[in-house]
Amino acid sequence: MNENTVTIRQERYEELLDSETRVDVLLDVIRVEKFIAIKDIFRILGCTQDGKRIEAKEREELIRDEGEE
């Protein structure tokens, strides 16, 4: 039997496991909640700066909308 072997650095392996875990969590949330905000997707995937940017934009829009009433 011919086995194919790939060697990667342990650090990269841990990054891949982390990514896989984050995707699994995201899928579980989507299955349970049937909805997820984009900012929460970014947070789960570890893109916290993007999540904060979206949240700040939403906050600005809410403040602007409240000011128009």
Backbone as XML, in Angstrom:
<?xml version="1.0"?>
<chain id="A" units="angstrom">
  <residue number="1" name="MET">
    <atom name="N" x="0.848" y="-1.178" z="0.000"/>
    <atom name="CA" x="0.000" y="0.000" z="0.000"/>
    <atom name="C" x="0.888" y="1.233" z="0.000"/>
  </residue>
  <residue number="2" name="ASN">
    <atom name="N" x="0.580" y="2.179" z="-0.849"/>
    <atom name="CA" x="1.357" y="3.409" z="-0.961"/>
    <atom name="C" x="0.673" y="4.505" z="-0.154"/>
  </residue>
  <residue number="3" name="GLU">
    <atom name="N" x="1.326" y="4.996" z="0.907"/>
    <atom name="CA" x="0.765" y="6.068" z="1.725"/>
    <atom name="C" x="1.392" y="7.388" z="1.331"/>
  </residue>
  <residue number="4" name="ASN">
    <atom name="N" x="0.559" y="8.381" z="1.171"/>
    <atom name="CA" x="1.057" y="9.729" z="0.925"/>
    <atom name="C" x="1.213" y="10.428" z="2.267"/>
  </residue>
  <residue number="5" name="THR">
    <atom name="N" x="2.346" y="11.056" z="2.465"/>
    <atom name="CA" x="2.619" y="11.731" z="3.718"/>
    <atom name="C" x="2.954" y="13.181" z="3.439"/>
  </residue>
  <residue number="6" name="VAL">
    <atom name="N" x="2.379" y="14.042" z="4.242"/>
    <atom name="CA" x="2.667" y="15.469" z="4.152"/>
    <atom name="C" x="3.212" y="15.898" z="5.501"/>
  </residue>
  <residue number="7" name="THR">
    <atom name="N" x="4.260" y="16.670" z="5.466"/>
    <atom name="CA" x="4.853" y="17.172" z="6.700"/>
    <atom name="C" x="4.640" y="18.676" z="6.769"/>
  </residue>
  <residue number="8" name="ILE">
    <atom name="N" x="4.090" y="19.122" z="7.899"/>
    <atom name="CA" x="3.915" y="20.557" z="8.111"/>
    <atom name="C" x="4.438" y="20.907" z="9.498"/>
  </residue>
  <residue number="9" name="ARG">
    <atom name="N" x="4.736" y="22.182" z="9.681"/>
    <atom name="CA" x="5.204" y="22.636" z="10.987"/>
    <atom name="C" x="4.088" y="22.474" z="12.018"/>
  </residue>
  <residue number="10" name="GLN">
    <atom name="N" x="4.452" y="22.231" z="13.251"/>
    <atom name="CA" x="3.467" y="22.071" z="14.312"/>
    <atom name="C" x="2.634" y="23.340" z="14.469"/>
  </residue>
  <residue number="11" name="GLU">
    <atom name="N" x="3.264" y="24.480" z="14.358"/>
    <atom name="CA" x="2.547" y="25.749" z="14.474"/>
    <atom name="C" x="1.441" y="25.848" z="13.421"/>
  </residue>
  <residue number="12" name="ARG">
    <atom name="N" x="1.761" y="25.471" z="12.198"/>
    <atom name="CA" x="0.771" y="25.508" z="11.115"/>
    <atom name="C" x="-0.343" y="24.501" z="11.359"/>
  </residue>
  <residue number="13" name="TYR">
    <atom name="N" x="0.010" y="23.324" z="11.868"/>
    <atom name="CA" x="-0.972" y="22.299" z="12.200"/>
    <atom name="C" x="-1.959" y="22.830" z="13.243"/>
  </residue>
  <residue number="14" name="GLU">
    <atom name="N" x="-1.452" y="23.497" z="14.245"/>
    <atom name="CA" x="-2.302" y="24.066" z="15.289"/>
    <atom name="C" x="-3.199" y="25.173" z="14.724"/>
  </residue>
  <residue number="15" name="GLU">
    <atom name="N" x="-2.677" y="25.956" z="13.791"/>
    <atom name="CA" x="-3.494" y="26.978" z="13.132"/>
    <atom name="C" x="-4.635" y="26.334" z="12.360"/>
  </residue>
  <residue number="16" name="LEU">
    <atom name="N" x="-4.347" y="25.257" z="11.662"/>
    <atom name="CA" x="-5.375" y="24.555" z="10.895"/>
    <atom name="C" x="-6.442" y="23.960" z="11.811"/>
  </residue>
  <residue number="17" name="LEU">
    <atom name="N" x="-6.018" y="23.393" z="12.936"/>
    <atom name="CA" x="-6.980" y="22.864" z="13.894"/>
    <atom name="C" x="-7.850" y="23.974" z="14.464"/>
  </residue>
  <residue number="18" name="ASP">
    <atom name="N" x="-7.241" y="25.119" z="14.750"/>
    <atom name="CA" x="-7.980" y="26.262" z="15.266"/>
    <atom name="C" x="-9.016" y="26.725" z="14.246"/>
  </residue>
  <residue number="19" name="SER">
    <atom name="N" x="-8.608" y="26.800" z="12.997"/>
    <atom name="CA" x="-9.537" y="27.214" z="11.940"/>
    <atom name="C" x="-10.693" y="26.230" z="11.805"/>
  </residue>
  <residue number="20" name="GLU">
    <atom name="N" x="-10.373" y="24.964" z="11.828"/>
    <atom name="CA" x="-11.412" y="23.939" z="11.713"/>
    <atom name="C" x="-12.396" y="24.037" z="12.882"/>
  </residue>
  <residue number="21" name="THR">
    <atom name="N" x="-11.880" y="24.256" z="14.078"/>
    <atom name="CA" x="-12.733" y="24.389" z="15.258"/>
    <atom name="C" x="-13.634" y="25.606" z="15.136"/>
  </residue>
  <residue number="22" name="ARG">
    <atom name="N" x="-13.082" y="26.727" z="14.671"/>
    <atom name="CA" x="-13.880" y="27.947" z="14.503"/>
    <atom name="C" x="-14.997" y="27.741" z="13.486"/>
  </residue>
  <residue number="23" name="VAL">
    <atom name="N" x="-14.706" y="27.050" z="12.399"/>
    <atom name="CA" x="-15.733" y="26.775" z="11.392"/>
    <atom name="C" x="-16.805" y="25.859" z="11.971"/>
  </residue>
  <residue number="24" name="ASP">
    <atom name="N" x="-16.403" y="24.862" z="12.744"/>
    <atom name="CA" x="-17.378" y="23.970" z="13.376"/>
    <atom name="C" x="-18.302" y="24.747" z="14.316"/>
  </residue>
  <residue number="25" name="VAL">
    <atom name="N" x="-17.732" y="25.662" z="15.100"/>
    <atom name="CA" x="-18.539" y="26.489" z="16.002"/>
    <atom name="C" x="-19.513" y="27.345" z="15.193"/>
  </residue>
  <residue number="26" name="LEU">
    <atom name="N" x="-19.018" y="27.956" z="14.131"/>
    <atom name="CA" x="-19.860" y="28.789" z="13.279"/>
    <atom name="C" x="-21.027" y="27.989" z="12.710"/>
  </residue>
  <residue number="27" name="LEU">
    <atom name="N" x="-20.752" y="26.810" z="12.203"/>
    <atom name="CA" x="-21.805" y="25.960" z="11.649"/>
    <atom name="C" x="-22.817" y="25.555" z="12.713"/>
  </residue>
  <residue number="28" name="ASP">
    <atom name="N" x="-22.347" y="25.250" z="13.914"/>
    <atom name="CA" x="-23.257" y="24.894" z="15.009"/>
    <atom name="C" x="-24.181" y="26.063" z="15.347"/>
  </residue>
  <residue number="29" name="VAL">
    <atom name="N" x="-23.620" y="27.269" z="15.418"/>
    <atom name="CA" x="-24.438" y="28.449" z="15.727"/>
    <atom name="C" x="-25.482" y="28.658" z="14.641"/>
  </residue>
  <residue number="30" name="ILE">
    <atom name="N" x="-25.080" y="28.546" z="13.391"/>
    <atom name="CA" x="-26.021" y="28.736" z="12.282"/>
    <atom name="C" x="-27.132" y="27.687" z="12.334"/>
  </residue>
  <residue number="31" name="ARG">
    <atom name="N" x="-26.779" y="26.444" z="12.610"/>
    <atom name="CA" x="-27.788" y="25.376" z="12.671"/>
    <atom name="C" x="-28.791" y="25.611" z="13.800"/>
  </residue>
  <residue number="32" name="VAL">
    <atom name="N" x="-28.310" y="26.071" z="14.934"/>
    <atom name="CA" x="-29.183" y="26.268" z="16.090"/>
    <atom name="C" x="-29.996" y="27.544" z="15.963"/>
  </residue>
  <residue number="33" name="GLU">
    <atom name="N" x="-29.323" y="28.639" z="15.616"/>
    <atom name="CA" x="-29.979" y="29.946" z="15.601"/>
    <atom name="C" x="-30.710" y="30.256" z="14.297"/>
  </residue>
  <residue number="34" name="LYS">
    <atom name="N" x="-30.317" y="29.597" z="13.211"/>
    <atom name="CA" x="-30.874" y="29.850" z="11.873"/>
    <atom name="C" x="-30.549" y="31.254" z="11.359"/>
  </residue>
  <residue number="35" name="PHE">
    <atom name="N" x="-29.754" y="32.000" z="12.095"/>
    <atom name="CA" x="-29.363" y="33.354" z="11.714"/>
    <atom name="C" x="-28.100" y="33.702" z="12.476"/>
  </residue>
  <residue number="36" name="ILE">
    <atom name="N" x="-27.239" y="34.497" z="11.844"/>
    <atom name="CA" x="-26.054" y="34.993" z="12.542"/>
    <atom name="C" x="-25.651" y="36.312" z="11.894"/>
  </residue>
  <residue number="37" name="ALA">
    <atom name="N" x="-25.299" y="37.261" z="12.725"/>
    <atom name="CA" x="-24.874" y="38.569" z="12.233"/>
    <atom name="C" x="-23.454" y="38.470" z="11.671"/>
  </residue>
  <residue number="38" name="ILE">
    <atom name="N" x="-23.195" y="39.295" z="10.685"/>
    <atom name="CA" x="-21.870" y="39.299" z="10.059"/>
    <atom name="C" x="-20.777" y="39.574" z="11.094"/>
  </residue>
  <residue number="39" name="LYS">
    <atom name="N" x="-21.029" y="40.511" z="12.010"/>
    <atom name="CA" x="-20.021" y="40.824" z="13.025"/>
    <atom name="C" x="-19.709" y="39.594" z="13.884"/>
  </residue>
  <residue number="40" name="ASP">
    <atom name="N" x="-20.710" y="38.757" z="14.151"/>
    <atom name="CA" x="-20.484" y="37.543" z="14.935"/>
    <atom name="C" x="-19.692" y="36.504" z="14.142"/>
  </residue>
  <residue number="41" name="ILE">
    <atom name="N" x="-19.927" y="36.454" z="12.845"/>
    <atom name="CA" x="-19.138" y="35.555" z="11.992"/>
    <atom name="C" x="-17.671" y="35.950" z="12.058"/>
  </residue>
  <residue number="42" name="PHE">
    <atom name="N" x="-17.410" y="37.237" z="11.903"/>
    <atom name="CA" x="-16.025" y="37.708" z="11.980"/>
    <atom name="C" x="-15.391" y="37.358" z="13.324"/>
  </residue>
  <residue number="43" name="ARG">
    <atom name="N" x="-16.129" y="37.548" z="14.391"/>
    <atom name="CA" x="-15.582" y="37.253" z="15.724"/>
    <atom name="C" x="-15.269" y="35.775" z="15.884"/>
  </residue>
  <residue number="44" name="ILE">
    <atom name="N" x="-16.202" y="34.933" z="15.481"/>
    <atom name="CA" x="-15.977" y="33.487" z="15.610"/>
    <atom name="C" x="-14.768" y="33.057" z="14.798"/>
  </residue>
  <residue number="45" name="LEU">
    <atom name="N" x="-14.610" y="33.653" z="13.619"/>
    <atom name="CA" x="-13.479" y="33.277" z="12.763"/>
    <atom name="C" x="-12.171" y="33.943" z="13.186"/>
  </residue>
  <residue number="46" name="GLY">
    <atom name="N" x="-12.240" y="34.780" z="14.225"/>
    <atom name="CA" x="-11.018" y="35.385" z="14.752"/>
    <atom name="C" x="-10.657" y="36.705" z="14.110"/>
  </residue>
  <residue number="47" name="CYS">
    <atom name="N" x="-11.548" y="37.265" z="13.350"/>
    <atom name="CA" x="-11.309" y="38.552" z="12.685"/>
    <atom name="C" x="-11.931" y="39.660" z="13.534"/>
  </residue>
  <residue number="48" name="THR">
    <atom name="N" x="-11.402" y="39.854" z="14.725"/>
    <atom name="CA" x="-12.026" y="40.753" z="15.688"/>
    <atom name="C" x="-12.038" y="42.205" z="15.221"/>
  </residue>
  <residue number="49" name="GLN">
    <atom name="N" x="-11.025" y="42.634" z="14.520"/>
    <atom name="CA" x="-11.000" y="44.026" z="14.040"/>
    <atom name="C" x="-12.144" y="44.280" z="13.065"/>
  </residue>
  <residue number="50" name="ASP">
    <atom name="N" x="-12.392" y="43.342" z="12.184"/>
    <atom name="CA" x="-13.506" y="43.484" z="11.238"/>
    <atom name="C" x="-14.836" y="43.509" z="11.982"/>
  </residue>
  <residue number="51" name="GLY">
    <atom name="N" x="-14.971" y="42.663" z="12.997"/>
    <atom name="CA" x="-16.186" y="42.641" z="13.800"/>
    <atom name="C" x="-16.407" y="43.959" z="14.521"/>
  </residue>
  <residue number="52" name="LYS">
    <atom name="N" x="-15.339" y="44.513" z="15.069"/>
    <atom name="CA" x="-15.439" y="45.802" z="15.764"/>
    <atom name="C" x="-15.794" y="46.922" z="14.793"/>
  </residue>
  <residue number="53" name="ARG">
    <atom name="N" x="-15.237" y="46.875" z="13.605"/>
    <atom name="CA" x="-15.524" y="47.899" z="12.595"/>
    <atom name="C" x="-16.992" y="47.870" z="12.200"/>
  </residue>
  <residue number="54" name="ILE">
    <atom name="N" x="-17.534" y="46.689" z="11.989"/>
    <atom name="CA" x="-18.945" y="46.555" z="11.631"/>
    <atom name="C" x="-19.830" y="47.016" z="12.789"/>
  </residue>
  <residue number="55" name="GLU">
    <atom name="N" x="-19.468" y="46.636" z="13.995"/>
    <atom name="CA" x="-20.258" y="47.039" z="15.156"/>
    <atom name="C" x="-20.253" y="48.555" z="15.319"/>
  </residue>
  <residue number="56" name="ALA">
    <atom name="N" x="-19.119" y="49.192" z="15.102"/>
    <atom name="CA" x="-19.034" y="50.658" z="15.196"/>
    <atom name="C" x="-19.910" y="51.312" z="14.136"/>
  </residue>
  <residue number="57" name="LYS">
    <atom name="N" x="-19.906" y="50.758" z="12.933"/>
    <atom name="CA" x="-20.735" y="51.299" z="11.856"/>
    <atom name="C" x="-22.216" y="51.159" z="12.193"/>
  </residue>
  <residue number="58" name="GLU">
    <atom name="N" x="-22.604" y="50.004" z="12.734"/>
    <atom name="CA" x="-23.991" y="49.795" z="13.134"/>
    <atom name="C" x="-24.389" y="50.776" z="14.233"/>
  </residue>
  <residue number="59" name="ARG">
    <atom name="N" x="-23.481" y="51.002" z="15.184"/>
    <atom name="CA" x="-23.746" y="51.942" z="16.267"/>
    <atom name="C" x="-23.958" y="53.356" z="15.720"/>
  </residue>
  <residue number="60" name="GLU">
    <atom name="N" x="-23.105" y="53.762" z="14.778"/>
    <atom name="CA" x="-23.236" y="55.089" z="14.161"/>
    <atom name="C" x="-24.574" y="55.221" z="13.448"/>
  </residue>
  <residue number="61" name="GLU">
    <atom name="N" x="-24.986" y="54.187" z="12.723"/>
    <atom name="CA" x="-26.262" y="54.217" z="12.010"/>
    <atom name="C" x="-27.433" y="54.307" z="12.988"/>
  </residue>
  <residue number="62" name="LEU">
    <atom name="N" x="-27.335" y="53.579" z="14.104"/>
    <atom name="CA" x="-28.398" y="53.611" z="15.102"/>
    <atom name="C" x="-28.517" y="55.008" z="15.715"/>
  </residue>
  <residue number="63" name="ILE">
    <atom name="N" x="-27.388" y="55.611" z="16.037"/>
    <atom name="CA" x="-27.385" y="56.955" z="16.616"/>
    <atom name="C" x="-27.966" y="57.947" z="15.609"/>
  </residue>
  <residue number="64" name="ARG">
    <atom name="N" x="-27.578" y="57.816" z="14.345"/>
    <atom name="CA" x="-28.082" y="58.699" z="13.299"/>
    <atom name="C" x="-29.597" y="58.520" z="13.131"/>
  </residue>
  <residue number="65" name="ASP">
    <atom name="N" x="-30.062" y="57.260" z="13.136"/>
    <atom name="CA" x="-31.494" y="56.989" z="12.987"/>
    <atom name="C" x="-32.294" y="57.532" z="14.169"/>
  </residue>
  <residue number="66" name="GLU">
    <atom name="N" x="-31.747" y="57.420" z="15.365"/>
    <atom name="CA" x="-32.433" y="57.942" z="16.543"/>
    <atom name="C" x="-32.497" y="59.473" z="16.500"/>
  </residue>
  <residue number="67" name="GLY">
    <atom name="N" x="-31.496" y="60.088" z="15.934"/>
    <atom name="CA" x="-31.471" y="61.548" z="15.818"/>
    <atom name="C" x="-32.473" y="62.077" z="14.824"/>
  </residue>
  <residue number="68" name="GLU">
    <atom name="N" x="-32.850" y="61.249" z="13.870"/>
    <atom name="CA" x="-33.805" y="61.671" z="12.833"/>
    <atom name="C" x="-35.240" y="61.621" z="13.312"/>
  </residue>
  <residue number="69" name="GLU">
    <atom name="N" x="-35.498" y="60.907" z="14.402"/>
    <atom name="CA" x="-36.882" y="60.750" z="14.898"/>
    <atom name="C" x="-37.350" y="61.962" z="15.634"/>
  </residue>
</chain>
